[in-house]
């Protein structure tokens, strides 16, 4: 992307992307603290795959490699995808998902600035549809796991699928609260009984609540740095809270509270780091509100009525399809012309 000539002192792509990476760091640190170092391995593997794949595709397209690799956009895709994948997923899954995101969702459309869909979410959706069992096998927080894996234990499991001889994979994994909630409601369990399970925290998922707060802190940093505006995160979180609150008021024994939905799954990561992708999102301020509100409603409906525990990826991709229409109907009136 080139800056418009009439805009002075505009931030460069690399400066914007580097601040997004900085904004993700608090969440990553808390993630590693609560769930172990597997996420660091996953992030490193995804980053290496993204950079190598991006370089190969740029070479095939006969484009300069160094300027595009140094804008950090490939690393953003890698990190967002890695944070959405279970941290104990096998290495090949991370490589396949990241390569698909870079090759198909980004480079085949022309590279940065031309991709109509969020590359990280396309990679995630492909993995979730293709490998649903692996993609829904999340580790329990270290405080809840029957057996705590060391960094090297997690390293060996990711690359060779082997654990210490006295450890079973079921001892280090558990259902996510979103998945557990949906399953238990189908078994006619009451909300009170369901949320008394140890995987639930104060308002959301045990451990994940703190990661969510760290993502929120990173998001506020991006707002303070004017990398993003309030429109997308507020509309997305507001829509989730509003529809969850409506269903909760109607029947609190069958529907979780708005706070649970805000502090579970990828709500906060999606609000501040995924929906705010400037390439695949709408360009008008009013359009951003419609885009994010639609994504919030779809996310909630997938969580409650869909076949997957979380719906952020599908919501973002569906709303990406709607972006041209949203932009067309939300263009501001040109001065001197009738609306």
Rosetta blueprint (number, residue, H / E / L):
1 X L
2 X L
3 X L
4 X L
5 X L
6 X L
7 X L
8 X L
9 X L
10 X L
11 X L
12 X L
13 X H
14 X H
15 X H
16 X H
17 X H
18 X H
19 X H
20 X H
21 X H
22 X H
23 X H
24 X H
25 X H
26 X H
27 X H
28 X H
29 X H
30 X H
31 X H
32 X H
33 X H
34 X H
35 X H
36 X L
37 X L
38 X H
39 X H
40 X H
41 X H
42 X H
43 X H
44 X H
45 X H
46 X H
47 X H
48 X H
49 X H
50 X H
51 X H
52 X H
53 X H
54 X H
55 X H
56 X H
57 X H
58 X H
59 X H
60 X H
61 X L
62 X L
63 X L
64 X L
65 X L
66 X H
67 X H
68 X H
69 X H
70 X L
71 X L
72 X L
73 X H
74 X H
75 X H
76 X H
77 X H
78 X H
79 X H
80 X H
81 X H
82 X H
83 X H
84 X H
85 X L
86 X L
87 X L
88 X L
89 X L
90 X L
91 X H
92 X H
93 X H
94 X H
95 X H
96 X H
97 X H
98 X H
99 X H
100 X H
101 X H
102 X H
103 X H
104 X H
105 X H
106 X H
107 X H
108 X H
109 X H
110 X L
111 X L
112 X L
113 X L
114 X L
115 X L
116 X L
117 X L
118 X L
119 X H
120 X H
121 X H
122 X H
123 X H
124 X H
125 X H
126 X H
127 X H
128 X H
129 X H
130 X H
131 X L
132 X H
133 X H
134 X H
135 X H
136 X L
137 X L
138 X E
139 X E
140 X L
141 X L
142 X L
143 X L
144 X L
145 X L
146 X L
147 X L
148 X L
149 X L
150 X L
151 X H
152 X H
153 X H
154 X H
155 X H
156 X H
157 X H
158 X H
159 X H
160 X H
161 X L
162 X L
163 X L
164 X L
165 X L
166 X L
167 X L
168 X L
169 X H
170 X H
171 X H
172 X L
173 X E
174 X E
175 X L
176 X L
177 X H
178 X H
179 X H
180 X H
181 X H
182 X H
183 X H
184 X H
185 X H
186 X H
187 X L
188 X L
189 X L
190 X L
191 X H
192 X H
193 X H
194 X H
195 X L
196 X L
197 X L
198 X L
199 X L
200 X E
201 X L
202 X L
203 X L
204 X L
205 X E
206 X L
207 X L
208 X H
209 X H
210 X H
211 X H
212 X H
213 X H
214 X H
215 X H
216 X H
217 X H
218 X H
219 X H
220 X H
221 X H
222 X H
223 X H
224 X H
225 X L
226 X L
227 X L
228 X L
229 X L
230 X H
231 X H
232 X H
233 X H
234 X H
235 X H
236 X H
237 X H
238 X H
239 X H
240 X H
241 X H
242 X H
243 X H
244 X H
245 X H
246 X H
247 X H
248 X H
249 X H
250 X H
251 X L
252 X L
253 X L
254 X L
255 X L
256 X L
257 X L
258 X H
259 X H
260 X H
261 X H
262 X H
263 X L
264 X L
265 X L
266 X L
267 X H
268 X H
269 X H
270 X H
271 X H
272 X H
273 X H
274 X H
275 X L
276 X L
277 X L
278 X L
279 X L
280 X L
281 X L
282 X L
283 X L
284 X L
285 X H
286 X H
287 X H
288 X H
289 X H
290 X H
291 X H
292 X H
293 X H
294 X H
295 X H
296 X H
297 X H
298 X H
299 X H
300 X H
301 X H
302 X H
303 X H
304 X H
305 X H
306 X L
307 X L
308 X L
309 X L
310 X L
311 X L
312 X H
313 X H
314 X H
315 X H
316 X H
317 X H
318 X H
319 X H
320 X H
321 X H
322 X H
323 X H
324 X H
325 X H
326 X H
327 X H
328 X H
329 X H
330 X L
331 X L
332 X L
333 X L
334 X L
335 X L
336 X L
337 X L
338 X L
339 X L
